[in-house]
Amino acid sequence: MHKTVTGATALAVAGALALGVAACGGGSSSSSNSGSSGGSGGKTSGSGSSGTSGSGGGHVTVVQGTAPDYLDPQEGYTTQAANAMWISYTPLYTYAHKAGQAGGQVIPGLAQDYPQITDGGKKYTMTLRQGLKFSDGKAVKASDFPFTVQRVLKVKWGGSSFITAYIKGAADYAGGKAKDISGITADDSTGKITVELTQAYGAFLNVLAFPNMGLVPTGSPMKTVTTDPLPSGVGPYMVKNIVPNRSYDIVRNPKWTDTTIPGIPAGHVDLTVKIASNTQTEAEQVLNNSADVFDWGDQIPPSLMPQVQSQAGDRFKKVPSLSTYYFFMNTQNKPFNNQQAREAVITALDRRALSRLNGGNFIETCWFLPAGMVGHPSSPCPYGDPKGKPNLAKAKQLVQQSGMAGTEVTVWGQNRDPRKEFTAYYTDLLNKIGFKAKQKVIADTQYFPTIGNLKLHPQTGFADWNQDFPNPSDFYLLLDKNTIQTTNNENPGEVQDPHIQSELAYLNKVPASKLQSAASRWAALDQYTAKKAYSAVYGQDVKPMFYSNKIDFSKVIFHPLFGTDYTSLQLK
């Protein structure tokens, strides 16, 4: 998931929490607390979020620095979107509402049990639970599943390659060569659903658990929904009252109870999410209790951190995440189609400076697979210690040797702190080592769809990834030739490496239960990728748990994929 999400959290770094490998696009490791370990906070009510005290009822305000890319259940692919989608549109499988490693466990959602997997891992047979209703009262049918998958492909979700690369007939449907997806069958009379794959994929259960696979009724619009959310999902919450780039509501489904689907709680409060593009304002609102939840995808400004730690220490905590922050470099266009030019960037990169811009909330790294993820290398970085001083002289020499000195470079970035500062630093660095760089900073909500437009072939810029599920294949979506697509492209570096493709052909088949057996081969691939300098990786993010003094901090679940679990929020 992109950009701070749709996902990452508790992971073991230097003896901290370890987020293990369970099964879904963006997480991994081992800490099974059911909630946060912070204190309960003060007992004074805040002024900006009224509601009934106690474990049930009330209303809270969430502040986010960036609006979701889409609040369409089949298209949203940012952490902000996933926070709302996973509790409003339940797929056949979902994730346990727990913190740490336990939260990476896939559990049955709309399916009554785990799938029967046959034909060498290429056939999944499931049965829909009986008596399910969409939030508008319509009965859920087995045939709503193939319709939902078709809708995912029609709106061109950024993770569509997880479907087109594996489900039989999905690529033909997406390409307009077929009227349906031949590999999916559904029987409304029995509730039986069958999915046939073209090849085994060890993380396919995680694909079925993507929030984007949350069922919607057959006949829902086959185009992106923007201001009016799809009225019917299956889940404890519903999205309502969308005001683009300003606010939206996430309210409890009155028909949902803790027993509707085992493991999916009903939730305690209703939420209003407000977009506060200035993270200083966002943090100040939570600090003074005029808002209740600081978005885990944002960072508290360094200037405000001492005040937060001194005044709100019992309602604030840092949690390492399974994430990768990097500058992509387009490997198909000048200057970064030249390996020496890419090496120059990485050699010159001062990860310590970028960490300071992020308030010290980065674990400096050069590896694409984050610490805590199976396959994270333990060997030295190929172009210098990520915690040490960079070699600018060597970088300048490499630029000259590459023959790319003076090449004009456009650096793409997001218009919010600290990401625009990252972009400014990076642009200045490129100029210092011999390129002719200028920055192009655009609005947050437009950023990833823009750099994901393949026609633009962006040269370089900001990128990040938070795990979708605890499997290294989720991160390698970003370096996989097969994931390059015309819109919502998640491989902006347009990396097309035969060795990567060969290794992924083997590694992607490894079942989640046997992932550790392939750890050394994943590590070797990540070492190869770093040596080829395909991405200028600089940090692994540390996320904030930060709430008003009205929230019962001891009850908050910080999920490894979705951050603050809104179903766990309770007023004191």
N, C-alpha and C positions, 0 to 999 in steps of 0.2 A: 504494500500500500504506500501511496505517496504521501510525502510532504507532511511530515510530522506524525498517522493512523495509525486509513483504514485501515497504523497498528504497530506496538512494541512495548516492552516493559521489562520487568524484573529479570535480570540476568546476572550470572555470576562473573564478576570482574574483580580480580585480586581479592577473592575471599568474600565478595558480597553475594547477593542473590544469584543463583544460576538458573537460567531459563532453559529448560530442556527441549528435547525434540519430541513432539507429540504428533502433530499432523496438520499444520495449516499455514499457509503463505505468510510467514513473517515472524516466527518466534522460535524459542528453543530454550530449554534448560531445566533447572531443578529447584524450585522453591514452592512449596504447596500451601502457603498460608491462605486461609479463606477470606481474609480481609487485610486491611493495612495494620501496621503495628504502631501507628502514631497514637498520641494521646487524644483525649476527647475534646480538648480545646476549652475556651472560656465559656461562661454561661450567660453572657449578655447577648440579647437578641440584636441583630443588625437592623439597620433602618430601611434597607432597600429590598427585603424579600420577606413579605409576610406569609404566614402559613400556620397551620396547626402544629403545635409541638408534639413530640412523641414519635413512635415508630411508624404510624400510618397517617397519611394525608399531608396536605400542605403543598406549597409551591416554591420553586427555587429558580434563580436566574443564573444561567451559564453565560460567560463572556468568551468569545472566540476572536482571535486576531484575524482569521481568514474564514470566509464563508465556505461551506462545502462546495466542491466543484459542481456536483449535481445532487439534488435531493430526489432523484429518480432512482428507485431501488435497483434497477438493472444497469445504471450507468455510473453512479457515484464510485469514486476510487481514491478518495482521500480519507485521512483519519477522521476528519470532521463529518464526512458523509457516513462513514461506517459506524460511528458512535450512535447515530440515530437509526440507521438501516437494520442493524443486527437485532434490535429489540422490537422492530416494527414489521419486518417482513421475514418470517422464519423460513429457512430452506428445509430440505429433507433432513439435513444434518446441521448441527450448530456446535457451539462451544460451551463447555461448562462455565457457569458464572462463578468462577473462583480466581484467585490470584496465583501468580507464579506458574510453575510447571503444570499444575492441575488445570489451569485455565486453558492450556493448549490441548486439552483432551477433547476430541470430537465425541459428541453425544447425539442420539437420535433426536431429531426435531419433528418434522411432520411425518417422517417415516416411523413405523411402530417399533422397528428394531434395526440393528446394523445390517448392512447388505449381505446377501449371499454372493460370494465372489467365485466365479468359475472360469473355465476356458483359459487357464494360465494367467489369470488376472485381467482378462479382457471383457468379462461379462459381469455386470452388477445387477442383481435382482432385489427389488425392495417392495414393500407394501405400505401404502398410505394408511395413517391412523384413521379410524372411523369417527364420524360425527364432527369433524373439524368445520369451523365456520370462519369465513373472512370477517373482518371487522364491520362490514356493512350487512352481515347476516347471510350472505350467499354461502352455499355449501361448497367445500373444497373438493375438487375432483382430481383423480389421477392425471387426466388429460391436461390439467393446468400446468403440470411440470414441463412437458414438451413445449407448450406454448411459451412458458417463461423463458426457457433456453433459447427459443427462437427470438424472443424479444431482446434478450441479452445481445444477440448477434446483430439484430436490426439497428439497435442504438449504438453499436460499435463500442462497447465497453473496452477499456484499456487492457483488461486481462483476457480478452476474447481468445487469445492463442491457447489458453488452458483448455478451451473447448474445441476449437477448430483443429488443434494438433492431435487430439486424442479421440473424440467421439466420432464414430463412423457416420459419414454423410454431413457432418457439421460444416466442413469447409465448402462443400458444394452448395449448401444452403446459404452460407454467408456470401458466396460469390454469385448468387442468383441463378445457379445451375439446377436447383431442386426446389420443390415447393414445401418440403418438410425435411426433417433430419431423420434419415433412414435408421440410424442407430438407436433411436429412442422409441419405445412402444409403451403404451399405457392403456389399461383396461379399467374403465370407470366402474364396472359392475363388481370387480374383485378388489380394486385398488392396487393392482399389481403394476409396477413400473420396471422396465428393463432398459439398461443402457449398455450398448456394445461399443467397445473401444477398438481402434485400429491397431493399438499396441498397448502393452501394459504400462501403467504409470503409477509408481508407488505412492504418490500423494493425491491420487484421484479422489479419495474420500474427503480430502481438504478442499478440492475443487467443488464438490457437492455442498460443502459447508460455507462457501463464500456467501456473504450477505447478498450479493448480486444474484444469487440463485434462489432468493426468497420468493416463494410462489405468489403470483398475482392472477386474478381471474382471466380465463380465456376471453378474448375480446377487448382487453385493455389496449389503449392506444399504442400503435407500433412506431412511436416517435418519442423523442425526449420530452419528459414532462418538466416544466420549469416552475411556474408560479402555483399551479394547482397540483398537489401531490396525488398520486394514485390513491383512490379512496379505500381500496381494499387490500389489506395485508393480513397476515396471521401473526399475532404477537401481542405482548403485554402493553405495547404503546402504539400510538398513531401520530403521524406527522401532520400538522395542520398550520394554517395561517402563515404561509410563506410570503415574506416581503423580501424580494431578492436583494442580497448584499446588506440586509439590515437586521432581519430577525425571522424566527420561526418558532413554533411551539411543538413540544413532544408531550403528549398527554396520555394518561392511562386509558387502556381499553376497558370499559366497565364490564365487559363480558368475560374478562380473563381472571382466572384465579391461580393460586400456586399449584393447583392440581390439574389444570387444563392440559399441560404437557409437563411431565416430570422433569425437573431440572431447570425449567424456565420460570423464574419467579414473576409475580405480578407487579412488583414495584411499589413504591411508597408515596412518591410525590409526582406532581406535574412540573414540567420545565418550560421556561421561555429562554431561548438561545438568542443572544444579542451579539452582533458583529461589532467589535471595537478594534478598528484597524491599528490603533496606537496601543502597543503592548504596555506602555507606561500607564496609560489610562486604565487598561484592562486590569493590570495588577493592583493599581491603587484602589479600584472599586472593590476587589476582593479583600484587600487589606483593611479597608474601612467598613467592610460588611454591607456595602450597598449593592454588591453582587455576591453570589455564593460559590461558584465553581470557576476556577481558572482553567482554560483549555490546556490539556496535557500536551497538545501539539505546539504550544507557544513556549517562549522562555521569558522568565522574569528579567527585566533590564538590570544590568550589573549595578547601576546607580541606586536601584531600589532594594537590592538583595540584602544589604545589612539591616535595613528597616524591617523587611519581612522576617528575617531570622530572629531579630530581637523582639518584635512585637507579635509575631504570629508563629513562633516556633512550635507550638503545640498543634497547629493545623497546617503545617507545611513539612514536606519531606521530598528528598530527591530519590528517584528510582532509575537505575541504569536500564537502557532499552536495547533491544536487538534492532539496530538501525545502522544505516550507512549513509554518511553525508559526503558528497563528492562533486567535482566539476566534471561534467561529461565533455568529451572531446570527439568531434565528428571524424571518424577514421576514414571516411570516404572522400573528404574534401580538404583542400589546403587550409591551414598549414598542417593539420593534425592527421593527415593521411601519411605523414612522415613520422616514423617511430622516434627519431632523435628529437624532433620538435616536442613530442609528447613527453619524452624523458626529461627534457629541459624544464618543462612545467613542474613535474613532480620533484625534480632535484631542487628547484627554487622554492617550493612551497613551504611556508613557515606555519606548520600546524599549531604551534604554540600561540601565534598571533590570532589565528582563527578561533581558537578556544577562548582567548581573552574577549574577542568580540561576542562570543556566545556566553559570556558571564562565567567562564570556567566550566561550562557544562558539556564539554566534549572529552571523551577518552581518545587521545590522539592515536591514529592508526593509519596504516597504508593498505590494509587488506579489505577486499570487497566483502568477504564473509565476516560478520562481527564476532567479537569474543562472546562465547556462550553458545554459538551456533556450531553444530557438528561440521567439521571441516575447516574451522578457523585455524590458519597456520600458526606454528610456534617458532618458525625460523626468522632470522633477521630480514628486515625489509630490503629490497634490492637497490633502492636509491637513497639510502641514508636513514638514520634513526628518526622516526616520526616525532620523538620528543626532544630532538636536538636541533642545533642551528643548521639551517639550510646552506647549500653551497651555491651562491649566486654566480660566482666566477665560472664554475663548471657549467652552470645552466646557460650562461651567455655563450660559452664556447660551443655547447651543443646546438644552440640556435644557429650560430654561424656555420657549423658543419652541416647542418640540415639543409642549408640553402634557402631557408624560409625567413631569414632576417628581413624585417620591414614589411612582412605580409600583413595586410589589414585583417583585423579580427573583431567580430562583433560578439560581445559577451552578454548573454541573456541572464536576467535576474528578476526576482520578485520584489515588489514595492512594499516590503515590511521589514521591521527590525527582527532579528539581526541579519536577515538574508540580503537586504540591499547593501549592508556593510560588507558582507562576504563578497558580493559582486564587485563593490568598489575596490576592496583589497586585491582581488584577483585581477581586475583590469589594470590596476597600477603595477602589479607584479609582471604581467605580460609585457607592458611597456618597458619595464626596467631590464628585462632580459633580451629585448631586441625585436619584439613584435610591435605593430602599430594598432593598439587596441582601443576600442570605445565600448561603453556599456549601453545596453538597451533594457531598461527596467520597466516592467509592465505590471498592471494590476494583478493582485494575488489570484483572484478567481479565474483570470484569463491565462495565467502563466502556463500551467501544464497542458491544457488543450492547445495552446499556441505552439510550444516547442514540440508537441506531439503531432503537429501537422507536417507530414513528411515532405510536402512540397517546399517548405521553407529550408530544409536541410541546415538547421542552426549549427553554427561552428562550435560553440562551447557555451557553457553556462552552469548555473546552479542546478543541482539535482539531489534528491534524497530518497531513501526507501526505508520504510518500517515494515517489519515482517507481516505478511498475511497469514502465514502458518509456519510452524517450526520445522522447516526443511530447507536446505541450501538451494534447492531447485527454485524456490520462490525468488531468491535474490538473483539467480542466474537467468531469470526471465529478462533481466535488463541487458544481458550480454548475448542473448540467443538470437541468431539470425532469423529463426522462424517466428519471432515475436514482432518483427518490423512490420508495421501496418500504416496505412495512409492517414488515418486519424487516431488520436489517442495513442500514439506510438510510445511504448515504454522503453525503447532502445534508441534514445536520441543520438547516441554515439555511432549508430548504425554499424555496430561491430558484427563482422561476418568472418569468423575464424574457423577453418575446417577442424582444427584440433579441439576447439571448444565444442563444436557440433558433435564430433566423434565421442567425446567424453560424456556429453549430456545424453547421447543415445543410450549409453550404458547406465549412467548414474540415475537418470530419471525413472528407470524401471525398478530401482531398489525399493522394496516395501518400507513403509515408515517404521515397522517393527524391527527391521534389520539395518536401519540407517547407520548405526554406529560401525557396522562392518565395512562401510564404504568411506569412513572418515578420512583415512589417509589418501584415498584417491581424490576426494573433494579438496583436501588440503593441497595436493599437488597441482590440481587445476587452478586453485586460487593463487598459488605461487607463480604459475605460468602466466596467468592474467596480469598479475602485478608486474612481472618482468616485461611483458609486452606493453606496459604503460597505457592500457586502454582507458583508464579512468584515474583522475587525480583525487584519490580518496584521502580524506583528512580527519574525519571524526566519527565517533559513535556517540550518540546523544544520551544525555541524562535528563530524564523527564521530571517535571514538577507535579507533585500532589499538593494542591493549594486550594483551601476552601474557607468560607466565612465561618465565624464562630457559631453559626446556627446549625451547621452540619455536624452530625455525630461522626467524627473522624474515625472512631474505632470500628465503625460499621462499613466504611467505604471499601469496596473491592476495586483494586487497581489491576485491571485485566492485562495479560501479556500481549493481547492483540488489539484491544479496543480502549485501553486506558481506563479512565473513570467509568465504571459500570453504572449507568444511570439507574438501573433497577435496585442498586444497593444504597442509594442516597436516602438518608433519613434525617428529619429534623430532631433536635434534642427534645 
